[in-house]
Amino acid sequence: MQVSPARYRQIAYAALGVCTLIVFTGAAVRLTGSGLGCPSWPRCEGTRLTPELKTHGIIEFSNRVMTSVVAIPCLAAAILAWFRRPLRRDLAWIALALPLGVLGQAVMGGLTVIYGLAPGWVIGHFLMSMALLVAAVALAWRATFEPGERPRSSDKLSVWSVRLLLIPGFITLALGTIATAAGPHAGGEGTGDVVVRLKWRGADTLDWAIHQHGALATFLGLAAIGVWFLVRARKMNAATQNAVTAVCVLLACQGLVGLVQYSLELPAEIVWFHVVLSALTWIALLAATAAAGRLGQPVAPPDRPAEPAARELAASR
């Protein structure tokens, strides 16, 4: 069996799609208060593998089933990478991270349930999803191009400016999870379970976390705008310019949604939309970094043949 580059590229993007989708469904579980709809793991409750016909149990169990759906294209990407022709070991090794990441997510999710949705486990669970997206984006991007198809860039300033956006981007994500861990959406409201919240600053913990998150998000937005002007002024490739534009637009939407949810005292529906945008923003940051490419020495253009008049002048001398 052989897999063509075009077919493998489709598989890689399918894996990226489901790895993104599981973030959305996982957030829905928490924000509907269904995190303990299945109070044990790997079974749902006691000796039962499936939940009773109750809303929160069905929501939580559906998310567990979704993990199996995610595993299919991720496992396919890992296996079929070895059947791709021509074989590319870089794709094979990156693809291996996908099923391992899904397995790690399943175990982390189980431990999160076992420990009653303790904030540390929930934060780790979400950040592991973001790490899985790193591998998924890398695989999809590399599968799009053949080795050497995209020239390396000699523009160190632009490339590193795009890359460095990942640092405040990830820290902003992490602070967002801390704000959520201190907020009202613990994940157990629907089932009547009491879940521990982060309160190291007492009653002010949530406001403190939200303001730290907002301050860093503002810095990230301003930095992204600066990079947007930079990559255009220095005429970076179109893919990088488009990806940085997407980052700026998503961050603007995030800022607006964040202000609305704060002013409305964190309604679950808007918080869910905020989480969705955060995952999409992270993907856009990763795509921008990939599009900026690797650094390398500029390749000198081939010598052009001299014009006829120039050749005659040189010969006469």
MOMO-V203631 format. One record per helix or strand. SS is the DSSP state (H for helix, E for strand). FROM is the first residue (numbers start at 1). TO is the last residue. If there is no record, write none. Layout:
ss: [SS,SS]
from: [FROM,FROM]
to: [TO,TO]
This chain:
ss: [E,H,E,E,H,E,H,H,E,H,H,H,H,E,H]
from: [3,5,45,48,55,84,89,119,153,156,202,238,268,295,308]
to: [3,31,45,48,83,84,114,144,153,182,233,263,292,295,316]
